Amino acid sequence: ALDPHIDKETMTIHHTKHHNTYVTNLNKAIEGSALAEKSVDELVADLNAVPEDIRTAVRNNGGGHANHSLFWTLLSPNGGGEPTGELAEEIKSTFGSFDQFKEKFAAAAAGRFGSGWAWLVVNNGKLEITSTPNQDSPLSEGKTPVLGLDVWEHAYYLNYQNRRPDYISAFWNVVNWDEVARLYSEAK
């Protein structure tokens, strides 16, 4: 449970309805093809290898599956605080301070018009903040996501309604920095 920051009902609907729909629709799109042997990350990372007639379905649903599968690992009821070690040092070196990083990440999340994601990614060994529309994944751009925030309204609307900035602020209380640090270490 991530209460009071992200309520249980939102998480249940988000996981069992939204994420499940992405998985179901991706599986339908690739059923019976050699693509079914690939991981979702492999599919999303090389969309040009996906036949054009199913590419949009794989991009949208595969991206939704990949993004959400990562997102769940980045949340913890024991989360929050600040990163430590090498990740903390790289954040400070890249963004000036942890607070400046949070401001820039929050701006990317709040500034995403419509639905999408805010990301901390590793690109050529360096940290970057970016955002993607819809269910597009940084993997499709050759970048490795290490922290992501879903800013589709389904991720927060029951509790926060149209107050996306409040949801973004609450997110910092549940970030699993140990997992972010592990992903960063693997990606750099």
Secondary structure, DSSP 8 states (H G I E B T S, - for coil): -BTTTB-HHHHHHIIIIIIHHHHHHHHHHHTTSGGGGS-HHHHHHTGGGS-HHHHHHIIIIIHHHHHHHHHHHTB-TT--S---HHHHHHHHHHHSSHHHHHHHHHHHHHHS-SSEEEEEEEETTEEEEEEEETT--GGGGT-EEEEEEE-SGGGTHHHHTT-HHHHHHHHTTTB-HHHHHHHHHHH-
